[in-house]
Amino acid sequence: MKHIVFYMIKIFITPIFILLAFIGCHQKIEITAKNAITFLNDDKYMFLDVRTIDEYKNKAIPNAPCIPVQNLKSRLNELEIFRDKNIIVYCRSGARSSKATELLNNNGFNAINLIGGINKWNGLTVSSKD
């Protein structure tokens, strides 16, 4: 009887502990637009736009470079000069920037996802429409 109980615990409990450990190790690092706006002029922070160039030209956070998320992995070298900064990553709604934040953090950067993206941003924006 003890062997059956031990076997049942091993089969059902062990995967749960593994899953919880996995989830705990992959916490998302995020910031709200309300909090992020306070870092707009802070030299320890920079904003990174990971939307398309057309989206960026339409509306962007000032001084934020644009590297579309699909190009980010191959262009990480362009961000080396910002390695000592906290990079607040944004897109339109937060989905693409969440992936970009994970990629950056996995490559040794200090990246933070802007929750809700530019849609939730109430701060200053710029446009460079042609």
N, C-alpha and C positions, 0 to 999 in steps of 0.2 A: 504494500500500500504506500509506504514512504517513497518508493522508487517512482510510482505513478505520479504522486504529488510533485516531487522534484522535477520530473520530466515535464509536467504541465507548466510549472513555473518557468522552466528553461525555455519552453516553446513560446509562451505568451508574454512573459514579463521582460525577457531580454530584449526582444525587438522594440518594445516600448521605451526602455531605457536608452537604447541606441538612437531612436528617433528623437527623443527629448534632448539628448546630448547634441545631436546634429542641428536641431532647431536653435538651441541655445548658442551654438558657435556661429550662427549666421544671422545675428540680429542686424536689422537694417539701421543705418545711421541716417537720420532724417532731421529736417528743420522746417518749421512753418515759414511762410512768407513774412508774417508779422515779425518773427524773430530774425529772419535773414536780412531784412531791410536795415537792421542796426549795424550790419557788417559791410554795408555797401562802400563805405570810405575807410575801412579798417585795412591797414597794410598787411595784416596777418591772414587776410581772406582774399579770395578772388572768385569770380563767378565764371562758369563755363557753360556755354550754350551747346547742347548736343542735338539740336533740331536741324532741319535742312537749311541750306543757304537762303532759299526763298523765304522761309519762315523767319529767319534771323533778320533779313533785310526789312521785313514788314514791321517787326517790333522786337526789341531786345533790351536787356539790362545794360546800362552804360559800361563801357570798357570790358565787356565780357567777350572773349574770343569765341569763335564758333568752330567746333569740330563735330560734324555730324556723327552720331553714334555708330553708324555702319563703317566709318573710317577711323574711329578712335583707336582701336588696337594697333593699327599700322602707323599711327601718328603720335603715339605716346611720347616719343622723343621731343616733340614740340612743347611738352609740358614740363620737361626737366627743370626749367628755370623756376617753376612754381612748386617744386617738391617740398619746400619748407613752409608752404602756405596751406591753409585749409581751403579746399576747392568746393564751392557750393555749385552743384551740378543741376541744371534745369533743362526742361524741354517744354512741351505744350501743357501736359497734364501730370507728368511725374512718372510715367511708365518707362519711357526710353532712358530718362535720367537715372532711374533706379538701376537699370542694367549697366549704364555707364559708371555709376558710383561703385558698383560691385567690381567692375573691371579695374577701375583705378585703385581701389583699396587692395585688390589682389596683386597689384603691381607696385605696392609700397607708397602710394599717395594717400593723403588724408582727405578723402572725399565725403561729402555730405549731400544727400538728395534733397532737393527743394520740393516739399510736398505740394502737389497741385500744380507745379510748374508755373509758367508765365501766366496761366489762367487765374491763379490766385495772387499774383504779384500786384500790389497797389502802389509800388514805388515808381520812381522815375524810369522812363523808357525812352529809347531813341529809335529812329527809323532811318533807313537809307534806301528807300524805294527809288528805283531808276526812273 
